[in-house]
Amino acid sequence: MTMSLMPPLMFGGLVLFMLIGFPVAFSLAALGLTAGLFAIHFGYLTSAFFGNLPLNIFGILSNDLLLAIPFFTFMGAILERCGLAEDLLEGTGQLFGSVPGGLAYAVIIVGAILGAITGTVAASVIAMGLISLPIMQRYGYDMKLATGVIAASGTITQLIPPSLVLVVLADQMGRSVGDMYKGAIGPSIVQTLLFIAYIFAVSLLRPRWVPALPASARTLHGWPLIRRVLWGMVPSIVLIFLVLGTIFLGYATPTEAGAMGAVGAIGLAAMHHRLSWALVRQGMESTMRITAMVVFILIGSRTFSLVFLGVDGGVWIEHMLSSLPGGVVGFLVVVNLFVFFLAFFLDFFEIAFIIIPLLAPVAAKMGIDLIWFGVLLCVNMQTSFMHPPFGFALFYLRGIASKEVKSSDIYLGAFPWVLLQVIMAVIVIFWPGLVTMWLDVEQKVDLDKVRIELPDDPSLRDPQPLDFGNSAPPPRAP
């Protein structure tokens, strides 16, 4: 066996383990170690090569940037149970309730706001499902549309800063989290508007699916209505500025902003009279499980990638992708189709830790802006939460929905929203400025146009000879 066969064999083994369904973290580690032993046996690597593995693992555990993940996870877990979503949905639902599709509009808008303050899909989907799905059932919403809009409104959290996906992508691509957040602003706004436009189209074509609330259900009017909306909105805006504003203004790193967000979430829970030791304990347990999962996946993926790159797997990937027809466009089409396919089997953490380290160097050599590339992949990876049958947003919704809601309604209701997410990926590909216009552009200086002008001083126009005095010149050497 030649060394050139090692990369495709490792990659094929990875696909096989994914299809079997064995836990990805342990599959990656086992596959990397086994392939490494074979590489040592055939003389492709030396045993000293594995001395890099402890250094790589220590680099993971000492990465301060990854501390943002437990902070944002804890913040989302607290906000999921603190009553903020209830206040937001009640006020916004009453505000839009008089128009067809009003509840759906409220779900999308509140989902976007929750996404900007929680950063986790699970918190948004569970909170929105528990609160809005029974109301939509009660007032005759089409069940496929109701479940679809709830799942999609939670999934958009993945794209809206401070998304955990953007933190992971920035770390894996070696780029600033702040720049990744800035790049995602435009696509997240357009994605929200696409969702709203779809509900508007449904309200025109199928008004029976999205009926307006009856007058008896619109109990808030005038100043009670305004007060309820402000009670939900103002604390949310303050917390958004506390987290995102400090990052964009350069006052805090993502890790520090995540810590402030966690403290702010506890403060909101206290404002809503929901703060208790049981709430904090539940948030800590959820954070511990997710953080442990992320760390194990990181260790497994680093073990796999260390051996894969050691046997020239990076060169194999680069040659395979850079030789595609169509140049950069062909590369982007193939990569996005590949990630879309992987999303049927893997969640975004696994895709980010396994695939991105292999794709980012190729994209950089092809001259692709990695911030734009990362945001594009984030848009694509939204679909990993909505893909039947393994989409986690669908699982969350199935877990909290009543027995009257059929699983077929949940799965079929996801298809239009997956299509909208694919359309969003196409928009980002053909409109790169949607991402880059939010970034700080480095000012380039044209040296050919630089002029040095001296002040208009007569003494400078007619310089006087230097006076060295009457001293005789030094004698010449013989």
C-alpha positions as CSV (number, residue, x, y, z in Angstrom):
1,M,0.0,0.0,0.0
2,T,1.3,3.4,-0.9
3,M,1.0,6.5,1.2
4,S,-1.3,8.1,-1.4
5,L,-4.0,5.6,-0.5
6,M,-4.1,6.6,3.2
7,P,-6.1,9.8,2.9
8,P,-9.0,8.4,0.8
9,L,-9.1,5.3,3.0
10,M,-9.3,7.4,6.1
11,F,-12.0,9.6,4.6
12,G,-14.0,6.6,3.5
13,G,-13.7,5.0,6.9
14,L,-15.0,8.3,8.4
15,V,-18.1,8.2,6.1
16,L,-18.6,4.5,7.0
17,F,-18.6,5.2,10.8
18,M,-21.1,8.1,10.3
19,L,-23.4,5.8,8.4
20,I,-23.2,3.1,11.1
21,G,-24.2,5.8,13.7
22,F,-21.4,5.2,16.1
23,P,-20.6,8.4,18.3
24,V,-18.6,10.7,16.2
25,A,-16.1,11.8,18.8
26,F,-15.0,8.3,19.6
27,S,-15.1,7.3,15.9
28,L,-12.8,10.1,15.0
29,A,-10.3,9.3,17.7
30,A,-10.3,5.5,17.0
31,L,-10.0,6.0,13.3
32,G,-7.1,8.5,13.7
33,L,-5.2,6.3,16.1
34,T,-5.7,3.2,14.0
35,A,-4.6,4.9,10.8
36,G,-1.6,6.3,12.6
37,L,-0.5,2.9,13.7
38,F,-0.8,1.6,10.2
39,A,1.1,4.6,8.9
40,I,3.9,3.9,11.4
41,H,4.0,0.2,10.5
42,F,4.4,1.0,6.8
43,G,7.0,3.7,7.5
44,Y,4.9,6.7,6.4
45,L,5.2,8.2,9.9
46,T,7.6,7.8,12.8
47,S,6.5,7.0,16.4
48,A,7.8,10.4,17.4
49,F,5.1,12.0,15.3
50,F,2.5,11.2,17.9
51,G,4.3,13.4,20.3
52,N,2.4,16.2,18.7
53,L,-0.9,14.8,19.9
54,P,-0.6,15.9,23.6
55,L,0.4,19.3,22.4
56,N,-2.6,19.5,20.2
57,I,-5.0,18.4,23.0
58,F,-3.4,20.9,25.4
59,G,-3.9,23.6,22.8
60,I,-7.6,22.8,22.7
61,L,-8.1,22.8,26.5
62,S,-6.1,26.1,26.9
63,N,-8.0,28.0,24.2
64,D,-9.6,30.9,25.9
65,L,-11.9,31.6,22.9
66,L,-13.8,28.3,23.5
67,L,-14.8,29.5,26.9
68,A,-17.4,31.5,25.1
69,I,-19.3,28.3,24.4
70,P,-20.2,27.4,28.0
71,F,-21.0,31.1,28.8
72,F,-23.4,31.4,25.9
73,T,-24.9,28.0,26.5
74,F,-25.5,28.9,30.2
75,M,-27.0,32.2,29.1
76,G,-29.4,30.4,26.7
77,A,-30.4,27.8,29.2
78,I,-31.3,30.4,31.8
79,L,-33.2,32.6,29.3
80,E,-35.1,29.6,28.1
81,R,-36.8,29.2,31.5
82,C,-36.8,32.8,32.9
83,G,-40.1,34.0,31.3
84,L,-38.6,36.4,28.8
85,A,-39.9,34.5,25.8
86,E,-43.4,34.4,27.3
87,D,-43.5,38.2,27.7
88,L,-42.0,38.8,24.2
89,L,-44.5,36.4,22.5
90,E,-47.5,37.7,24.4
91,G,-46.9,41.3,23.6
92,T,-45.8,40.8,20.0
93,G,-48.6,38.3,19.3
94,Q,-51.2,40.8,20.6
95,L,-49.5,43.5,18.5
96,F,-49.8,41.5,15.2
97,G,-52.8,39.4,16.1
98,S,-55.3,41.4,14.2
99,V,-53.7,40.6,10.8
100,P,-53.7,37.1,9.0
101,G,-50.5,35.4,10.0
102,G,-50.0,37.7,13.0
103,L,-49.0,34.8,15.3
104,A,-46.5,33.5,12.7
105,Y,-45.0,37.0,12.3
106,A,-44.6,37.2,16.1
107,V,-42.9,33.8,16.3
108,I,-40.4,34.9,13.6
109,I,-39.6,38.3,15.2
110,V,-39.4,36.9,18.7
111,G,-37.2,34.0,17.4
112,A,-34.8,36.5,15.9
113,I,-34.7,38.5,19.2
114,L,-34.1,35.3,21.2
115,G,-31.4,34.3,18.8
116,A,-29.6,37.6,19.4
117,I,-29.6,37.0,23.2
118,T,-29.3,33.2,23.6
119,G,-27.2,32.0,20.7
120,T,-28.6,28.4,21.1
121,V,-31.2,26.7,18.9
122,A,-32.5,24.4,21.6
123,A,-33.5,27.3,23.9
124,S,-35.4,29.1,21.1
125,V,-37.2,26.1,19.6
126,I,-38.3,24.7,23.0
127,A,-39.4,28.1,24.4
128,M,-41.3,29.0,21.2
129,G,-42.9,25.6,20.9
130,L,-44.1,25.4,24.4
131,I,-45.7,28.9,24.3
132,S,-46.9,29.4,20.7
133,L,-47.8,26.0,19.4
134,P,-50.8,25.5,21.7
135,I,-52.1,29.0,20.8
136,M,-51.7,28.2,17.0
137,Q,-53.6,24.9,17.5
138,R,-56.4,26.7,19.4
139,Y,-57.0,29.3,16.7
140,G,-56.9,27.0,13.7
141,Y,-53.4,27.4,12.2
142,D,-52.4,24.8,9.6
143,M,-50.3,22.4,11.7
144,K,-47.6,22.0,9.1
145,L,-47.0,25.7,8.8
146,A,-47.2,26.2,12.6
147,T,-44.5,23.5,13.3
148,G,-42.4,24.7,10.4
149,V,-42.4,28.4,11.4
150,I,-41.5,27.5,15.0
151,A,-38.6,25.2,14.0
152,A,-37.3,27.8,11.5
153,S,-37.5,30.7,13.9
154,G,-35.4,28.7,16.4
155,T,-33.0,27.6,13.7
156,I,-32.2,31.2,12.6
157,T,-30.5,31.5,16.0
158,Q,-27.6,29.6,14.4
159,L,-26.9,32.5,12.0
160,I,-27.7,35.5,14.3
161,P,-24.8,36.7,16.5
162,P,-23.8,35.6,19.2
163,S,-24.3,32.2,17.5
164,L,-22.1,29.4,18.9
165,V,-21.6,28.2,15.3
166,L,-19.9,31.5,14.4
167,V,-17.6,31.2,17.4
168,V,-16.6,27.7,16.4
169,L,-16.1,28.6,12.7
170,A,-14.0,31.6,13.6
171,D,-11.8,29.4,15.8
172,Q,-11.4,26.7,13.2
173,M,-10.6,29.3,10.4
174,G,-8.3,31.4,12.5
175,R,-10.3,34.5,12.1
176,S,-11.8,37.1,14.6
177,V,-15.1,36.2,16.2
178,G,-16.0,39.9,16.1
179,D,-15.5,40.0,12.3
180,M,-17.5,36.7,11.9
181,Y,-20.3,38.3,13.9
182,K,-20.2,41.5,11.8
183,G,-20.3,39.4,8.6
184,A,-23.4,37.5,9.7
185,I,-25.5,40.6,10.4
186,G,-26.6,41.2,6.8
187,P,-27.5,37.5,6.0
188,S,-29.4,37.2,9.3
189,I,-31.5,40.2,8.5
190,V,-32.2,39.0,5.0
191,Q,-33.0,35.5,6.3
192,T,-35.5,36.9,8.7
193,L,-37.1,39.0,6.0
194,L,-37.3,35.9,3.7
195,F,-39.3,34.1,6.5
196,I,-41.6,37.1,6.9
197,A,-42.1,37.3,3.2
198,Y,-43.1,33.6,3.0
199,I,-45.7,34.1,5.7
200,F,-47.0,37.2,3.9
201,A,-47.3,35.1,0.7
202,V,-49.2,32.3,2.5
203,S,-51.6,34.9,4.1
204,L,-52.5,36.1,0.6
205,L,-52.7,32.7,-1.1
206,R,-53.9,30.5,1.8
207,P,-55.5,32.8,4.4
208,R,-57.2,29.8,6.0
209,W,-53.8,28.5,7.1
210,V,-53.0,31.6,9.1
211,P,-56.1,33.2,10.5
212,A,-56.1,36.4,12.5
213,L,-56.8,36.2,16.2
214,P,-60.5,36.8,17.0
215,A,-61.3,40.0,18.9
216,S,-62.0,38.1,22.1
217,A,-58.4,36.9,22.1
218,R,-56.9,40.4,21.7
219,T,-57.3,41.4,25.3
220,L,-54.6,44.1,25.4
221,H,-55.1,47.5,23.9
222,G,-53.6,50.9,24.1
223,W,-51.1,51.6,27.0
224,P,-51.4,48.0,28.5
225,L,-50.3,46.6,25.2
226,I,-47.4,49.1,24.8
227,R,-46.3,48.4,28.3
228,R,-46.3,44.6,27.7
229,V,-44.3,45.0,24.5
230,L,-41.7,47.3,26.1
231,W,-41.5,45.0,29.2
232,G,-40.3,42.2,26.8
233,M,-38.3,44.3,24.4
234,V,-36.3,46.7,26.5
235,P,-34.5,44.1,28.7
236,S,-33.8,42.2,25.5
237,I,-32.2,45.2,23.8
238,V,-30.1,45.9,26.8
239,L,-28.8,42.4,27.0
240,I,-28.1,42.4,23.2
241,F,-26.0,45.5,23.6
242,L,-24.3,44.0,26.6
243,V,-23.2,41.0,24.6
244,L,-22.9,42.2,21.0
245,G,-22.3,45.9,21.5
246,T,-19.3,45.4,23.7
247,I,-17.8,43.0,21.1
248,F,-18.4,45.3,18.1
249,L,-17.1,48.4,20.0
250,G,-14.0,46.5,21.0
251,Y,-14.6,46.8,24.8
252,A,-14.8,43.0,25.4
253,T,-13.7,39.8,23.8
254,P,-16.4,37.1,23.0
255,T,-15.5,35.2,26.1
256,E,-15.8,38.3,28.3
257,A,-19.1,39.3,26.6
258,G,-20.4,35.7,27.1
259,A,-19.6,36.1,30.8
260,M,-21.5,39.4,31.0
261,G,-24.4,37.8,29.1
262,A,-24.6,35.0,31.6
263,V,-24.8,37.5,34.4
264,G,-27.4,39.5,32.5
265,A,-29.5,36.3,32.0
266,I,-29.5,35.7,35.8
267,G,-30.5,39.4,36.2
268,L,-33.4,38.9,33.8
269,A,-34.5,35.8,35.6
270,A,-34.6,37.7,38.8
271,M,-36.6,40.5,37.1
272,H,-39.2,38.0,36.1
273,H,-39.2,36.4,39.6
274,R,-38.0,33.1,38.2
275,L,-34.5,33.0,39.7
276,S,-34.0,29.9,41.9
277,W,-31.3,27.4,42.7
278,A,-33.2,24.8,40.7
279,L,-33.1,27.1,37.6
280,V,-29.4,27.7,38.0
281,R,-28.7,24.0,38.5
282,Q,-30.7,23.0,35.4
283,G,-28.7,25.6,33.4
284,M,-25.4,24.3,34.8
285,E,-26.3,20.7,33.9
286,S,-27.3,21.6,30.4
287,T,-24.1,23.6,30.0
288,M,-21.9,20.8,31.3
289,R,-23.4,18.3,28.9
290,I,-23.0,20.5,25.8
291,T,-19.5,21.6,26.8
292,A,-18.3,18.0,27.4
293,M,-19.7,17.0,24.0
294,V,-17.9,19.8,22.3
295,V,-14.6,19.0,24.0
296,F,-14.8,15.3,23.2
297,I,-15.6,16.1,19.5
298,L,-12.7,18.5,19.4
299,I,-10.3,16.0,20.8
300,G,-11.5,13.3,18.4
301,S,-11.4,15.6,15.4
302,R,-7.9,16.9,16.3
303,T,-6.6,13.3,16.6
304,F,-8.1,12.4,13.2
305,S,-6.9,15.6,11.5
306,L,-3.3,15.2,12.9
307,V,-2.8,11.8,11.3
308,F,-4.8,12.8,8.2
309,L,-2.6,15.8,7.5
310,G,0.5,13.8,8.5
311,V,-0.1,11.4,5.6
312,D,-0.7,14.4,3.2
313,G,-4.4,14.3,3.4
314,G,-4.5,18.1,3.1
315,V,-2.6,17.9,-0.2
316,W,-5.1,15.2,-1.4
317,I,-8.1,17.4,-0.5
318,E,-6.5,20.5,-2.1
319,H,-5.7,18.7,-5.4
320,M,-9.2,17.2,-5.5
321,L,-11.1,20.4,-4.9
322,S,-8.8,22.9,-6.7
323,S,-9.0,20.8,-9.9
324,L,-12.8,21.0,-10.1
325,P,-14.3,22.6,-13.3
326,G,-15.6,26.1,-12.8
327,G,-12.8,27.3,-10.6
328,V,-14.0,29.1,-7.5
329,V,-17.7,28.8,-8.4
330,G,-17.3,25.0,-8.9
331,F,-15.5,24.7,-5.6
332,L,-18.3,26.6,-3.8
333,V,-21.0,24.5,-5.4
334,V,-19.4,21.2,-4.6
335,V,-18.5,22.3,-1.0
336,N,-22.0,23.5,-0.3
337,L,-23.6,20.4,-1.7
338,F,-21.2,18.3,0.4
339,V,-22.0,20.2,3.6
340,F,-25.7,20.0,2.8
341,F,-25.4,16.2,2.4
342,L,-23.4,15.8,5.6
343,A,-26.1,17.8,7.5
344,F,-28.4,14.8,7.1
345,F,-26.1,12.8,9.4
346,L,-24.1,15.3,11.5
347,D,-24.8,18.3,13.6
348,F,-23.1,21.6,13.1
349,F,-20.4,21.0,15.8
350,E,-19.3,17.8,14.1
351,I,-19.3,19.4,10.6
352,A,-17.3,22.4,11.9
353,F,-14.7,20.4,13.7
354,I,-14.2,17.7,11.0
355,I,-14.7,19.4,7.6
356,I,-13.8,23.0,8.1
357,P,-10.1,22.4,8.9
358,L,-9.9,20.5,5.6
359,L,-11.7,23.1,3.5
360,A,-10.4,26.4,4.9
361,P,-6.8,26.1,3.7
362,V,-8.0,25.3,0.2
363,A,-10.4,28.2,0.2
364,A,-7.6,30.5,1.4
365,K,-5.3,29.4,-1.4
366,M,-8.0,30.1,-4.0
367,G,-8.3,33.7,-2.7
368,I,-11.7,33.3,-1.0
369,D,-12.3,35.6,1.9
370,L,-12.6,33.2,4.9
371,I,-15.1,35.4,6.8
372,W,-17.5,35.3,3.8
373,F,-16.8,31.6,3.4
374,G,-17.5,30.9,7.1
375,V,-20.8,32.9,7.0
376,L,-21.8,31.0,3.8
377,L,-21.2,27.7,5.5
378,C,-23.1,28.9,8.6
379,V,-26.1,29.7,6.4
380,N,-25.8,26.2,4.8
381,M,-25.4,24.5,8.2
382,Q,-28.7,25.9,9.3
383,T,-30.3,23.1,7.4
384,S,-28.7,20.5,9.7
385,F,-31.3,21.4,12.3
386,M,-34.2,21.2,9.8
387,H,-33.3,18.1,7.8
388,P,-35.8,15.2,8.2
389,P,-35.3,12.8,9.7
390,F,-32.3,13.8,11.9
391,G,-32.9,17.6,12.3
392,F,-32.4,18.5,16.0
393,A,-35.0,21.3,15.8
394,L,-37.5,18.7,14.7
395,F,-36.6,16.5,17.6
396,Y,-36.9,19.3,20.1
397,L,-40.3,20.2,18.7
398,R,-41.5,16.6,18.7
399,G,-40.4,16.3,22.3
400,I,-42.5,19.2,23.5
401,A,-45.5,19.0,21.1
402,S,-48.8,17.4,22.2
403,K,-49.9,14.0,21.0
404,E,-52.4,15.6,18.6
405,V,-49.5,17.0,16.6
406,K,-48.4,14.3,14.1
407,S,-44.8,13.6,13.4
408,S,-45.6,13.8,9.7
409,D,-46.8,17.4,10.2
410,I,-43.5,18.3,11.8
411,Y,-41.3,16.7,9.1
412,L,-43.4,17.9,6.1
413,G,-43.7,21.4,7.6
414,A,-39.9,21.7,7.5
415,F,-39.5,21.5,3.7
416,P,-40.5,25.0,2.7
417,W,-38.2,26.5,5.3
418,V,-35.2,24.3,4.3
419,L,-35.8,25.6,0.7
420,L,-35.7,29.2,2.0
421,Q,-32.4,28.5,3.8
422,V,-31.0,27.1,0.5
423,I,-32.2,30.3,-1.3
424,M,-30.3,32.3,1.4
425,A,-27.1,30.4,0.7
426,V,-27.5,31.2,-3.1
427,I,-28.0,34.9,-2.2
428,V,-24.8,34.9,-0.2
429,I,-22.8,33.3,-3.0
430,F,-24.0,35.8,-5.6
431,W,-24.0,38.8,-3.3
432,P,-20.8,38.7,-1.3
433,G,-21.2,42.3,-0.3
434,L,-24.1,41.3,2.0
435,V,-21.3,39.9,4.3
436,T,-18.3,42.1,3.5
437,M,-20.1,45.4,3.7
438,W,-20.4,45.1,7.5
439,L,-16.6,44.5,7.9
440,D,-14.0,47.1,8.6
441,V,-12.3,47.7,5.2
442,E,-8.6,48.3,5.4
443,Q,-7.6,51.6,3.7
444,K,-5.2,50.9,0.9
445,V,-2.6,53.6,0.0
446,D,-1.6,54.1,-3.6
447,L,2.1,55.0,-3.4
448,D,2.1,56.4,-6.9
449,K,-0.2,59.2,-5.7
450,V,1.8,60.1,-2.6
451,R,3.2,63.7,-2.8
452,I,5.6,65.3,-0.4
453,E,5.2,69.1,-0.3
454,L,7.6,71.3,1.5
455,P,6.5,74.7,3.0
456,D,7.1,77.8,0.8
457,D,10.2,79.1,2.6
458,P,12.7,81.3,0.6
459,S,15.6,79.9,2.6
460,L,14.7,76.4,1.3
461,R,14.5,77.6,-2.3
462,D,18.0,79.2,-2.2
463,P,20.0,77.3,0.4
464,Q,23.1,79.0,1.7
465,P,26.5,77.2,1.6
466,L,27.5,75.6,4.9
467,D,30.2,77.6,6.7
468,F,32.9,75.4,8.1
469,G,35.0,78.4,9.3
470,N,38.5,79.3,8.2
471,S,40.1,76.0,9.3
472,A,42.4,74.4,6.7
473,P,41.3,71.1,5.1
474,P,42.8,68.0,6.7
475,P,46.1,66.9,5.1
476,R,46.0,64.0,2.6
477,A,47.5,60.7,3.5
478,P,50.8,60.1,1.8
